[in-house]
Amino acid sequence: MIALIAAACLGLAVAFALIRLAIGPTLYDRALAANAVTLRAALACAALAAAFAQPLWIDVSLALVLGALVLNAAVLKFFRAKSFQPSLAREEA
């Protein structure tokens, strides 16, 4: 029962993070909100795994966390360099 309540609360937190994702003032705020959405969804999957005793949901949760890690690194690299390609020459300051 507690796991279902936790999953419902996490669902509400995901909704608030989606609102922040839509109206975030900067790109970094939106990247942080996207990361929060995926991590909270992973926590909700783990809570559902505990509530219904289904170990498959734990695998889904781990896949979401690993996907969020890769996606966050790629998005932040793109924000910093404005390209996914490595630079050919170093910029001198």
C-alpha beads as a LAMMPS data file, in Angstrom:
LAMMPS data file: protein, C-alpha beads

93 atoms
92 bonds

1 atom types
1 bond types

-500.0 500.0 xlo xhi
-500.0 500.0 ylo yhi
-500.0 500.0 zlo zhi

Masses

1 110.0

Atoms # bond

1 1 1 0.000 0.000 0.000
2 1 1 2.810 2.389 0.859
3 1 1 4.495 1.656 -2.455
4 1 1 1.320 2.616 -4.343
5 1 1 1.123 5.903 -2.447
6 1 1 4.798 6.535 -3.230
7 1 1 4.190 5.810 -6.917
8 1 1 1.244 8.235 -6.956
9 1 1 3.320 10.959 -5.283
10 1 1 6.115 10.377 -7.779
11 1 1 3.594 10.671 -10.594
12 1 1 2.590 14.076 -9.255
13 1 1 6.265 15.074 -9.017
14 1 1 6.760 14.003 -12.642
15 1 1 3.834 16.222 -13.656
16 1 1 5.424 19.217 -11.926
17 1 1 8.778 18.470 -13.573
18 1 1 7.055 18.291 -16.970
19 1 1 5.613 21.752 -16.341
20 1 1 9.107 22.996 -15.507
21 1 1 10.380 21.333 -18.662
22 1 1 7.832 23.220 -20.743
23 1 1 8.334 26.674 -19.221
24 1 1 11.960 26.530 -18.045
25 1 1 13.650 29.892 -18.579
26 1 1 16.993 28.520 -19.836
27 1 1 18.152 25.442 -21.685
28 1 1 20.036 24.223 -18.614
29 1 1 16.842 24.374 -16.541
30 1 1 15.099 22.323 -19.189
31 1 1 17.925 19.766 -19.212
32 1 1 17.699 19.501 -15.436
33 1 1 13.921 19.082 -15.632
34 1 1 14.261 16.347 -18.274
35 1 1 16.729 14.546 -16.041
36 1 1 14.340 14.909 -13.097
37 1 1 11.459 13.482 -15.140
38 1 1 13.369 10.367 -16.134
39 1 1 14.768 9.762 -12.663
40 1 1 11.385 10.193 -11.005
41 1 1 9.836 7.859 -13.564
42 1 1 12.536 5.328 -12.680
43 1 1 11.687 5.702 -8.990
44 1 1 8.010 5.201 -9.804
45 1 1 8.889 1.995 -11.681
46 1 1 10.847 0.788 -8.660
47 1 1 7.896 1.592 -6.388
48 1 1 5.579 -0.365 -8.683
49 1 1 8.033 -3.266 -8.576
50 1 1 7.780 -3.247 -4.790
51 1 1 3.990 -2.853 -4.794
52 1 1 3.186 -5.667 -7.211
53 1 1 6.234 -7.904 -6.603
54 1 1 7.173 -7.773 -10.293
55 1 1 10.953 -7.809 -10.779
56 1 1 10.546 -6.779 -14.423
57 1 1 9.841 -3.208 -13.316
58 1 1 13.271 -3.036 -11.681
59 1 1 14.852 -3.778 -15.058
60 1 1 12.772 -1.001 -16.604
61 1 1 13.876 1.334 -13.825
62 1 1 17.561 0.573 -14.401
63 1 1 17.160 1.077 -18.154
64 1 1 15.571 4.482 -17.537
65 1 1 18.401 5.539 -15.235
66 1 1 21.107 4.487 -17.701
67 1 1 19.267 6.135 -20.570
68 1 1 18.929 9.339 -18.558
69 1 1 22.648 9.344 -17.839
70 1 1 23.613 9.013 -21.511
71 1 1 20.991 11.498 -22.672
72 1 1 21.975 14.076 -20.054
73 1 1 25.657 13.843 -21.009
74 1 1 24.825 14.207 -24.711
75 1 1 22.505 17.164 -24.221
76 1 1 24.928 19.045 -21.986
77 1 1 27.772 18.411 -24.453
78 1 1 25.610 19.817 -27.214
79 1 1 24.723 22.890 -25.134
80 1 1 28.385 23.573 -24.431
81 1 1 29.877 22.967 -27.883
82 1 1 26.778 23.600 -30.056
83 1 1 27.786 20.461 -31.952
84 1 1 28.292 16.755 -31.351
85 1 1 31.476 16.812 -33.442
86 1 1 34.821 17.227 -31.642
87 1 1 36.662 20.423 -32.426
88 1 1 39.599 20.115 -34.813
89 1 1 41.642 22.943 -33.344
90 1 1 41.892 24.246 -29.818
91 1 1 40.557 27.676 -29.161
92 1 1 43.166 29.979 -27.653
93 1 1 41.920 32.404 -25.044

Bonds

1 1 1 2
2 1 2 3
3 1 3 4
4 1 4 5
5 1 5 6
6 1 6 7
7 1 7 8
8 1 8 9
9 1 9 10
10 1 10 11
11 1 11 12
12 1 12 13
13 1 13 14
14 1 14 15
15 1 15 16
16 1 16 17
17 1 17 18
18 1 18 19
19 1 19 20
20 1 20 21
21 1 21 22
22 1 22 23
23 1 23 24
24 1 24 25
25 1 25 26
26 1 26 27
27 1 27 28
28 1 28 29
29 1 29 30
30 1 30 31
31 1 31 32
32 1 32 33
33 1 33 34
34 1 34 35
35 1 35 36
36 1 36 37
37 1 37 38
38 1 38 39
39 1 39 40
40 1 40 41
41 1 41 42
42 1 42 43
43 1 43 44
44 1 44 45
45 1 45 46
46 1 46 47
47 1 47 48
48 1 48 49
49 1 49 50
50 1 50 51
51 1 51 52
52 1 52 53
53 1 53 54
54 1 54 55
55 1 55 56
56 1 56 57
57 1 57 58
58 1 58 59
59 1 59 60
60 1 60 61
61 1 61 62
62 1 62 63
63 1 63 64
64 1 64 65
65 1 65 66
66 1 66 67
67 1 67 68
68 1 68 69
69 1 69 70
70 1 70 71
71 1 71 72
72 1 72 73
73 1 73 74
74 1 74 75
75 1 75 76
76 1 76 77
77 1 77 78
78 1 78 79
79 1 79 80
80 1 80 81
81 1 81 82
82 1 82 83
83 1 83 84
84 1 84 85
85 1 85 86
86 1 86 87
87 1 87 88
88 1 88 89
89 1 89 90
90 1 90 91
91 1 91 92
92 1 92 93
